[in-house]
Amino acid sequence: MRKETPLFANVEYNGHNYKQPGFYGITLCTYHRRWFFGTISDGQMLLNQVGRIAQEVWARLANRWPCVQLHEYVFMPNHMHSIIELIDTPGQQISVFEVIRAYKAQASYTIRKSVEDRWPGWQEGGWKAVILSETRLANARQYISNNPANWTRDRLMREDFKKHEIRRSRLVKTNKPPIT
């Protein structure tokens, strides 16, 4: 049996067929992990316009491919976590990488159209984890559910908090409106 890696680790299993039915954990970050999706207040994620668009595009993915089932997901200020399930569907097969590529493209197009090209895009790649057991699936679901409440302890928050505040202050100085 394969040794499992930490939840949402940046690891791809050598030789794993990412078209194989099963559960996958995904984390996608905004470019330079900038805070484009909104803010956290009292442990709750408050999506801004860009965050709402990104979430709406994500929610429509299952309509595009019957072999993709979306499970828990959460959008954070600078990233999103999700669990997807690839289902064995006759005549249709897609890889996790194709789902991610299609989502990033559609979300970027829709956001840029809406916020007048102020969307820099996504961080290259993303984290993909094969979820190999019911225990890992339960842990991933709990992690996603608790993510907004744990934001102040999240390394994606701590690394970028000062950068975000510096960027906000520069936007104010140049009179460029922040994305809301």
ChimeraX attribute file (.defattr): number of C-alpha atoms within 10 A of each C-alpha:
attribute: neighborCount
match mode: 1-to-1
recipient: residues
	/A:1	4
	/A:2	6
	/A:3	6
	/A:4	14
	/A:5	16
	/A:6	10
	/A:7	18
	/A:8	21
	/A:9	16
	/A:10	14
	/A:11	13
	/A:12	13
	/A:13	13
	/A:14	6
	/A:15	6
	/A:16	9
	/A:17	10
	/A:18	18
	/A:19	15
	/A:20	15
	/A:21	18
	/A:22	16
	/A:23	23
	/A:24	21
	/A:25	26
	/A:26	22
	/A:27	21
	/A:28	21
	/A:29	23
	/A:30	20
	/A:31	16
	/A:32	14
	/A:33	20
	/A:34	22
	/A:35	24
	/A:36	25
	/A:37	26
	/A:38	20
	/A:39	19
	/A:40	17
	/A:41	11
	/A:42	8
	/A:43	14
	/A:44	15
	/A:45	20
	/A:46	17
	/A:47	20
	/A:48	16
	/A:49	16
	/A:50	22
	/A:51	27
	/A:52	16
	/A:53	18
	/A:54	22
	/A:55	18
	/A:56	12
	/A:57	17
	/A:58	19
	/A:59	15
	/A:60	12
	/A:61	18
	/A:62	14
	/A:63	10
	/A:64	10
	/A:65	16
	/A:66	14
	/A:67	18
	/A:68	24
	/A:69	16
	/A:70	16
	/A:71	14
	/A:72	15
	/A:73	23
	/A:74	18
	/A:75	25
	/A:76	25
	/A:77	24
	/A:78	24
	/A:79	23
	/A:80	20
	/A:81	24
	/A:82	22
	/A:83	24
	/A:84	21
	/A:85	19
	/A:86	23
	/A:87	19
	/A:88	16
	/A:89	13
	/A:90	7
	/A:91	6
	/A:92	11
	/A:93	16
	/A:94	18
	/A:95	15
	/A:96	22
	/A:97	14
	/A:98	12
	/A:99	18
	/A:100	19
	/A:101	13
	/A:102	13
	/A:103	18
	/A:104	19
	/A:105	13
	/A:106	16
	/A:107	22
	/A:108	21
	/A:109	14
	/A:110	16
	/A:111	23
	/A:112	16
	/A:113	12
	/A:114	14
	/A:115	13
	/A:116	8
	/A:117	12
	/A:118	13
	/A:119	19
	/A:120	14
	/A:121	21
	/A:122	20
	/A:123	16
	/A:124	10
	/A:125	13
	/A:126	18
	/A:127	16
	/A:128	25
	/A:129	21
	/A:130	24
	/A:131	23
	/A:132	16
	/A:133	12
	/A:134	10
	/A:135	10
	/A:136	18
	/A:137	18
	/A:138	11
	/A:139	14
	/A:140	22
	/A:141	19
	/A:142	12
	/A:143	18
	/A:144	19
	/A:145	15
	/A:146	14
	/A:147	22
	/A:148	23
	/A:149	15
	/A:150	15
	/A:151	20
	/A:152	14
	/A:153	11
	/A:154	12
	/A:155	10
	/A:156	17
	/A:157	20
	/A:158	12
	/A:159	11
	/A:160	16
	/A:161	15
	/A:162	11
	/A:163	15
	/A:164	17
	/A:165	12
	/A:166	11
	/A:167	15
	/A:168	15
	/A:169	12
	/A:170	12
	/A:171	13
	/A:172	11
	/A:173	9
	/A:174	8
	/A:175	9
	/A:176	10
	/A:177	9
	/A:178	11
	/A:179	15
	/A:180	12
